Amino acid sequence: MTTDKIKNMVDMAVALDREIADRAERLKVIKAALIAEAKGRKTEHVKTDGGGTSWTHDGNNGDVARVTFPGKTLKGSIDGEGKGIESIRQIAGNAFARLFLQSPKYVPVDDFRLQAKAILGSEAAKLIKHCESKSSPRLSFETKEIPKGG
């Protein structure tokens, strides 16, 4: 690819990136307005199977907007230490072991790669490999300011 083609591609990508960002921001504003409207129309809410409610409104072209207010969900996990788990254990009593599974979770320490190399030496590479996941390439743009009105 020639330098000029690359420059043109960068210009097109930056223009598209700006347009997408502008439209994404506009969509965010519209979604917030629809959610606010739905909150104010509780008499139009319909109960959902999950214990929540939803509000639905048609658009001019047959499209539909549905705002769902979900019911309460269970926590994905409960900390294994502290007052919270103590209360839960007390309430559940003998049934605790039948109602909860213990599932430990480990998180690498800050500067994990450096720490592993310092502690394990040549064995660190093997451990680090087991703790990594693939990453996709990322592209970002550095754009110059567009003068107001231009």
C-alpha positions as CSV (number, residue, x, y, z in Angstrom):
1,M,0.0,0.0,0.0
2,T,1.3,3.4,-0.8
3,T,1.9,6.2,1.7
4,D,-1.0,8.2,0.2
5,K,-3.4,5.3,0.4
6,I,-2.5,4.8,4.1
7,K,-3.0,8.5,4.8
8,N,-6.4,8.4,3.1
9,M,-7.3,5.3,5.1
10,V,-6.3,7.0,8.3
11,D,-8.4,10.1,7.4
12,M,-11.4,7.9,6.6
13,A,-11.0,5.9,9.8
14,V,-10.7,9.0,12.0
15,A,-13.8,10.6,10.3
16,L,-15.8,7.4,10.9
17,D,-14.6,7.1,14.4
18,R,-15.7,10.6,15.1
19,E,-19.1,10.0,13.5
20,I,-19.6,6.8,15.5
21,A,-18.7,8.5,18.7
22,D,-21.1,11.4,18.0
23,R,-23.9,8.9,17.2
24,A,-23.1,6.7,20.2
25,E,-23.4,9.8,22.4
26,R,-26.7,10.8,20.8
27,L,-28.0,7.2,21.3
28,K,-27.0,7.4,24.9
29,V,-29.0,10.6,25.4
30,I,-32.1,9.0,23.6
31,K,-31.9,5.8,25.7
32,A,-31.7,7.8,28.9
33,A,-34.8,9.8,27.9
34,L,-36.7,6.7,27.1
35,I,-35.8,5.1,30.4
36,A,-36.8,8.3,32.3
37,E,-40.1,8.3,30.4
38,A,-40.7,4.6,31.2
39,K,-40.0,5.3,34.9
40,G,-42.7,7.9,34.9
41,R,-45.3,5.6,33.3
42,K,-45.5,2.9,36.0
43,T,-49.2,2.2,35.3
44,E,-48.1,1.0,31.8
45,H,-45.6,-1.5,33.2
46,V,-46.2,-5.2,32.7
47,K,-44.8,-7.8,35.1
48,T,-42.0,-10.0,33.8
49,D,-41.3,-13.7,34.7
50,G,-38.2,-12.7,36.6
51,G,-40.0,-10.6,39.1
52,G,-39.5,-7.2,37.4
53,T,-41.5,-5.1,35.0
54,S,-41.2,-3.8,31.5
55,W,-42.6,-0.9,29.5
56,T,-43.0,-1.1,25.8
57,H,-43.7,1.7,23.3
58,D,-44.1,1.6,19.5
59,G,-42.2,3.9,17.1
60,N,-43.7,5.3,13.9
61,N,-42.2,2.6,11.6
62,G,-43.4,-0.4,13.6
63,D,-40.2,-0.5,15.7
64,V,-40.5,-1.1,19.4
65,A,-38.6,0.2,22.4
66,R,-38.8,-2.0,25.5
67,V,-37.4,-0.8,28.8
68,T,-37.0,-3.7,31.3
69,F,-36.7,-3.1,35.0
70,P,-35.4,-6.4,36.2
71,G,-36.3,-8.0,39.5
72,K,-33.6,-8.5,42.1
73,T,-30.9,-10.9,41.1
74,L,-28.8,-13.2,43.2
75,K,-25.2,-12.1,43.8
76,G,-22.7,-13.9,41.6
77,S,-20.6,-14.6,44.7
78,I,-20.5,-13.9,48.4
79,D,-17.3,-13.0,50.2
80,G,-16.1,-15.9,52.3
81,E,-15.1,-13.7,55.2
82,G,-16.9,-11.0,57.3
83,K,-20.3,-10.2,58.7
84,G,-22.2,-10.9,55.5
85,I,-21.2,-14.6,55.3
86,E,-21.7,-14.9,59.1
87,S,-25.3,-13.7,58.8
88,I,-25.9,-16.0,55.9
89,R,-24.5,-19.0,57.7
90,Q,-26.6,-18.3,60.7
91,I,-29.8,-17.9,58.7
92,A,-29.2,-21.0,56.6
93,G,-28.2,-23.0,59.6
94,N,-27.7,-26.7,58.8
95,A,-28.8,-26.2,55.2
96,F,-25.8,-23.9,54.4
97,A,-23.7,-26.6,52.8
98,R,-26.7,-27.7,50.6
99,L,-27.4,-24.1,49.5
100,F,-23.9,-22.8,48.8
101,L,-20.8,-24.0,46.9
102,Q,-17.4,-22.8,47.9
103,S,-15.4,-21.7,44.9
104,P,-12.1,-20.0,45.5
105,K,-10.9,-17.3,43.1
106,Y,-7.3,-16.2,42.7
107,V,-6.1,-12.9,41.2
108,P,-2.5,-12.3,40.2
109,V,-0.7,-9.8,42.4
110,D,0.4,-6.4,41.0
111,D,3.5,-6.6,38.9
112,F,2.8,-10.4,38.6
113,R,5.3,-11.0,35.8
114,L,8.1,-9.2,37.6
115,Q,7.3,-10.9,40.9
116,A,7.2,-14.3,39.3
117,K,10.5,-13.8,37.6
118,A,12.1,-12.6,40.9
119,I,10.7,-15.5,42.9
120,L,10.8,-18.4,40.3
121,G,13.6,-17.4,38.0
122,S,13.7,-19.5,34.9
123,E,10.5,-21.4,35.9
124,A,8.5,-18.1,35.8
125,A,7.9,-18.2,32.0
126,K,5.9,-21.5,32.4
127,L,3.7,-20.0,35.2
128,I,3.2,-16.7,33.4
129,K,2.1,-18.6,30.2
130,H,-0.6,-20.4,32.2
131,C,-1.9,-17.1,33.6
132,E,-2.2,-15.3,30.3
133,S,-4.9,-15.1,27.7
134,K,-4.7,-13.9,24.1
135,S,-5.3,-10.3,23.3
136,S,-6.6,-8.8,20.1
137,P,-4.8,-5.9,18.4
138,R,-6.2,-2.5,19.3
139,L,-6.3,0.6,17.1
140,S,-6.6,4.1,18.5
141,F,-6.6,7.4,16.9
142,E,-5.0,10.7,17.9
143,T,-6.9,13.4,16.3
144,K,-6.3,17.1,15.9
145,E,-8.8,19.5,17.2
146,I,-11.5,20.6,14.7
147,P,-12.0,24.3,14.7
148,K,-15.5,25.3,15.8
149,G,-17.7,26.0,12.8
150,G,-15.3,24.2,10.5
